[in-house]
Amino acid sequence: MYATNFPKKRYKHTLRFLKKHIAFTETILDLGVDNPFSELLKKEGFSVSNTSGEDLDLNTTTLETNSSDVVTAFEIFEHLLSPFTVLKNIKSQKLVASIPLRLWFASAYRSKTDPRDRHFHEFESWQFDWLLEKTGWKIIASEKWTNPTKKIGFRPLLRWFTPRYYIVYAERI
């Protein structure tokens, strides 16, 4: 049971990574509201529930009371003021999280139309690793991948060679 048509390259990488580390029998709490990727996970056979849009910087109740086996966080920590608080309050024993990496040749992402859609953090992989370690997680596996565009120019050329996404599978220490 494997989806063959992915709307985004990162969906393909993320799904492959998740299937490598998480069993279909494990329950997942996905941080963030229902979205196309959480729907794809359900279609693939994973048991997924989502948070309901609460501001996780201010309200971690769901994290503290949820009994899912795994928490997933796909491109969410960069939007939080305090990912430390969220990571510290997760009660599940397993975490799969991905982040966009900081690119030396591009400034942090900020939507011009949606004031909530901006990156407060863009990590280097070592910074995210350190954050996980400081919040009680041990990284078991990680991967990086690029995100090339079809645009012409120096920065689009660099995107063919410079990793943009970083994903980790970690377990609670």
Secondary structure, DSSP 8 states (H G I E B T S, - for coil): ------SSHHHHHHHHHHHHHS-TTSEEEESSSS-HHHHHHHHHT-EEEE--S--TTT--HHHHH---SEEEEES-GGG-S-HHHHHHH--SSEEEEEEEB--TTS---B-SS-TT-B-S--B-HHHHHHHHHHTTEEEEEEEEE----S--SHHHHHHTTS--EEEEEEEE-
